[in-house]
Amino acid sequence: ANYSKLVWSDEFDGDTLDENKWVKDMHYAASKPKDQLVIWDERVLSVSDGLAKLRTIHYFDPYDPSPNFACFSNLSTTKTMNWRYGYMEMCARVPYKKGCWPSWWTCSVTAARCISQDIVPDYSYMVEVDMFEIFGSVDTATPNIHKWYTTEAQNAGSPVHTQYSLPKTSYTFDEYENLVNEYHVYGFDWTPDYMAMIVDGEEYMRFDFSVNFDNVVLEGQDDPMQDFRNPMFLILGNSIYSRYSDFPGDPPTE
């Protein structure tokens, strides 16, 4: 109700991905487990019937037995759309299943060569906002915000990462027996003061920018939460936990 002007959208009403809106992004491919092969074809990414269909599949190559699964890397808007503030929502059928790791998230434009990077101050960290990640759960979407201290740390070869460690609320569906077949509306409300995560119109988590959650202030940094007020780009991911022993659940069998 607070917003009336539509500035960007994709209804996936064709039969191919609109590459004026989406980038097939390999920037985050290194985060995939070694036994997941990154491929780009209709087996893992297709558009039809008003849907973008993102899949991870079983994969076997007799000449290279190491990959057990194949997936795309990420869809992003690094080169096509960066935005700051407003309301975004996605209607999606999400694989709430043991071993699955779908995600809807953003990064500040300092994380990649983005179209808005030239208007952003040169802060020595970037931020990540997870509207949700499904950590192999059958019923729960988990939000988070992160800082990645990049400049000096990357030069030293060991980036420093912190994440929100204060009390936080995830969204758990009361009825989840058929959740993997249901469409729900996931919302994200972003203002200069906060970010709020929403499911089916219900706000369940708000991150307040007046709170510096990791208590770190860099030299010369006036506001340690400033990058949460700078332009960001959108990312869609759909992977699995195939070799992450610290996450719950084995890889899916379907």
C-alpha positions as CSV (number, residue, x, y, z in Angstrom):
1,A,0.0,0.0,0.0
2,N,3.0,2.3,0.4
3,Y,4.0,2.0,-3.2
4,S,2.1,2.8,-6.4
5,K,4.7,2.9,-9.2
6,L,5.9,-0.3,-10.9
7,V,9.5,0.2,-12.0
8,W,10.7,-3.3,-12.9
9,S,9.1,-6.7,-13.3
10,D,9.3,-10.0,-15.3
11,E,6.2,-12.2,-15.8
12,F,8.1,-14.8,-17.8
13,D,5.5,-14.6,-20.6
14,G,7.7,-15.8,-23.4
15,D,9.5,-19.1,-24.1
16,T,13.1,-17.9,-23.4
17,L,14.8,-16.0,-20.6
18,D,14.8,-12.3,-21.2
19,E,18.5,-11.5,-21.1
20,N,17.7,-7.8,-21.1
21,K,16.6,-8.4,-17.5
22,W,18.6,-11.4,-16.3
23,V,22.3,-12.4,-16.4
24,K,23.4,-16.0,-16.3
25,D,25.8,-15.2,-13.5
26,M,28.9,-17.3,-12.9
27,H,30.2,-14.9,-10.3
28,Y,29.1,-17.1,-7.4
29,A,29.8,-20.5,-9.0
30,A,32.7,-21.1,-6.6
31,S,30.2,-21.5,-3.8
32,K,28.8,-24.6,-5.3
33,P,29.9,-28.0,-4.0
34,K,32.5,-29.8,-6.1
35,D,30.1,-32.5,-7.1
36,Q,27.7,-30.1,-8.7
37,L,28.4,-29.3,-12.3
38,V,27.3,-25.9,-13.5
39,I,25.5,-26.1,-16.9
40,W,23.2,-23.8,-18.8
41,D,20.5,-25.6,-20.8
42,E,16.8,-26.3,-20.6
43,R,17.3,-29.3,-18.3
44,V,18.1,-26.8,-15.5
45,L,16.7,-23.5,-16.7
46,S,13.7,-22.9,-18.9
47,V,10.9,-20.5,-19.4
48,S,7.3,-21.4,-20.3
49,D,3.7,-21.0,-19.2
50,G,4.5,-17.7,-17.3
51,L,7.2,-19.5,-15.2
52,A,10.9,-19.5,-14.9
53,K,11.7,-23.1,-14.1
54,L,15.0,-23.6,-12.2
55,R,16.1,-27.1,-11.5
56,T,19.0,-29.2,-10.1
57,I,19.2,-32.7,-11.6
58,H,21.1,-35.9,-11.1
59,Y,24.0,-36.0,-13.5
60,F,26.3,-38.8,-14.6
61,D,29.3,-38.6,-16.9
62,P,31.2,-41.9,-17.3
63,Y,34.4,-40.0,-18.1
64,D,34.2,-37.8,-15.0
65,P,32.5,-39.5,-12.1
66,S,32.9,-36.6,-9.6
67,P,29.8,-34.5,-10.4
68,N,26.6,-36.2,-9.0
69,F,24.3,-33.2,-9.8
70,A,24.0,-30.5,-12.3
71,C,22.5,-27.0,-11.9
72,F,22.8,-23.5,-13.2
73,S,24.9,-21.1,-11.2
74,N,22.7,-18.1,-10.5
75,L,20.4,-15.7,-12.3
76,S,21.2,-12.1,-11.3
77,T,20.6,-8.5,-12.4
78,T,24.2,-7.3,-12.0
79,K,24.3,-5.7,-15.5
80,T,20.6,-5.0,-16.0
81,M,18.9,-3.7,-12.9
82,N,20.2,-2.3,-9.6
83,W,17.8,-0.7,-7.2
84,R,17.5,1.1,-3.9
85,Y,14.4,1.1,-1.7
86,G,10.8,0.0,-2.5
87,Y,8.8,-3.2,-2.3
88,M,9.7,-6.3,-4.3
89,E,7.8,-9.6,-4.4
90,M,8.1,-13.0,-6.0
91,C,5.4,-15.6,-6.5
92,A,7.2,-18.9,-6.4
93,R,6.8,-22.6,-5.8
94,V,9.9,-23.4,-3.6
95,P,11.4,-26.8,-3.0
96,Y,11.0,-27.2,0.7
97,K,12.8,-30.6,0.8
98,K,15.6,-32.3,2.6
99,G,18.9,-31.5,0.9
100,C,17.5,-28.5,-1.1
101,W,19.0,-25.0,-1.0
102,P,16.9,-22.5,-3.0
103,S,17.5,-18.8,-2.3
104,W,16.2,-15.3,-3.1
105,W,18.8,-12.7,-2.2
106,T,20.7,-9.5,-3.0
107,C,24.2,-8.1,-2.8
108,S,25.4,-4.5,-2.8
109,V,26.8,-3.3,-6.1
110,T,30.3,-3.3,-4.7
111,A,30.2,-7.1,-4.9
112,A,30.5,-7.1,-8.7
113,R,30.9,-4.8,-11.7
114,C,27.4,-3.4,-11.6
115,I,25.7,-0.7,-13.5
116,S,25.4,1.5,-10.4
117,Q,28.8,1.0,-8.9
118,D,30.1,4.4,-10.1
119,I,27.6,6.2,-7.8
120,V,28.4,4.2,-4.7
121,P,31.1,5.4,-2.2
122,D,34.1,3.2,-2.0
123,Y,33.3,1.4,1.3
124,S,35.7,-1.4,2.3
125,Y,32.9,-3.9,2.7
126,M,30.0,-5.3,0.8
127,V,26.7,-6.6,2.1
128,E,24.4,-9.5,1.4
129,V,20.7,-9.7,2.1
130,D,18.9,-13.0,2.1
131,M,15.2,-12.5,1.7
132,F,15.1,-16.3,2.2
133,E,17.2,-19.4,2.1
134,I,15.8,-22.9,2.5
135,F,18.4,-24.9,4.4
136,G,17.1,-28.3,3.6
137,S,13.9,-27.6,5.6
138,V,10.5,-29.0,4.8
139,D,8.6,-26.0,6.3
140,T,10.9,-23.0,7.1
141,A,12.3,-19.9,5.2
142,T,15.2,-18.2,6.9
143,P,16.3,-14.6,6.3
144,N,19.6,-13.0,7.1
145,I,21.9,-10.0,6.5
146,H,25.6,-10.2,6.2
147,K,28.7,-8.0,5.9
148,W,31.8,-9.1,3.9
149,Y,34.9,-7.0,4.6
150,T,36.7,-7.2,1.3
151,T,39.4,-4.7,0.6
152,E,42.3,-5.5,3.0
153,A,41.0,-8.9,3.8
154,Q,41.0,-10.0,0.1
155,N,44.4,-8.6,-0.4
156,A,45.5,-10.9,2.5
157,G,43.6,-13.8,0.9
158,S,41.1,-14.3,3.7
159,P,37.8,-12.3,3.5
160,V,36.2,-11.5,6.8
161,H,32.5,-12.3,7.1
162,T,29.9,-11.4,9.8
163,Q,26.2,-12.1,9.9
164,Y,23.2,-11.0,11.9
165,S,23.5,-12.8,15.3
166,L,20.8,-10.9,17.3
167,P,17.4,-12.5,17.9
168,K,15.9,-13.3,14.5
169,T,12.6,-14.8,13.2
170,S,12.2,-17.3,10.4
171,Y,8.9,-18.1,8.7
172,T,7.5,-21.5,9.4
173,F,4.4,-22.8,7.5
174,D,1.8,-24.3,9.8
175,E,0.7,-26.7,7.1
176,Y,3.5,-28.0,5.0
177,E,2.5,-31.5,3.8
178,N,1.9,-30.1,0.2
179,L,4.2,-27.1,0.5
180,V,6.5,-28.2,-2.4
181,N,3.5,-28.0,-4.8
182,E,2.2,-24.6,-3.6
183,Y,2.8,-21.1,-4.8
184,H,3.3,-18.4,-2.2
185,V,4.1,-14.7,-2.4
186,Y,7.5,-13.7,-0.9
187,G,7.9,-10.0,-0.2
188,F,10.7,-7.6,0.6
189,D,10.1,-4.1,1.9
190,W,13.2,-1.8,1.9
191,T,13.4,1.7,3.3
192,P,16.3,3.9,4.5
193,D,15.6,2.7,8.0
194,Y,14.9,-1.1,7.7
195,M,14.4,-4.2,5.6
196,A,11.3,-6.3,6.2
197,M,10.7,-9.9,5.0
198,I,7.1,-10.9,4.2
199,V,5.3,-14.1,3.3
200,D,1.8,-14.0,1.9
201,G,1.3,-10.4,3.2
202,E,2.6,-11.2,6.7
203,E,5.7,-9.5,7.9
204,Y,7.8,-11.8,10.0
205,M,11.2,-10.2,10.3
206,R,12.5,-6.6,10.2
207,F,16.2,-5.7,10.2
208,D,16.7,-2.2,11.8
209,F,19.5,-0.2,10.3
210,S,20.0,1.8,13.5
211,V,21.5,-1.3,15.0
212,N,25.1,-2.1,13.9
213,F,24.7,-5.9,14.5
214,D,28.4,-6.8,14.5
215,N,29.7,-3.7,16.3
216,V,32.5,-3.2,13.8
217,V,33.3,0.3,12.6
218,L,36.0,0.6,9.9
219,E,38.4,3.5,9.8
220,G,36.9,6.5,8.1
221,Q,33.4,4.9,8.1
222,D,30.7,7.3,9.3
223,D,27.9,4.8,9.2
224,P,28.7,1.0,9.5
225,M,25.2,0.2,8.1
226,Q,25.5,2.5,5.1
227,D,25.9,-0.2,2.5
228,F,22.4,-1.5,3.4
229,R,21.2,1.8,2.0
230,N,23.2,1.6,-1.2
231,P,22.0,0.1,-4.6
232,M,21.8,-3.7,-4.8
233,F,21.3,-6.3,-7.5
234,L,18.9,-9.3,-7.4
235,I,19.9,-13.0,-7.3
236,L,18.0,-16.2,-7.7
237,G,19.6,-19.5,-6.7
238,N,18.6,-23.2,-6.7
239,S,21.2,-25.6,-5.4
240,I,21.5,-28.5,-3.0
241,Y,23.6,-29.5,0.0
242,S,25.5,-32.3,-1.4
243,R,28.7,-32.1,0.6
244,Y,28.0,-29.5,3.3
245,S,28.2,-31.6,6.5
246,D,27.3,-28.7,8.7
247,F,23.8,-28.3,7.1
248,P,20.9,-30.7,7.8
249,G,19.7,-33.3,5.4
250,D,21.1,-35.6,2.8
251,P,20.9,-34.7,-0.9
252,P,17.4,-35.2,-2.4
253,T,16.8,-38.5,-4.2
254,E,14.2,-37.0,-6.6
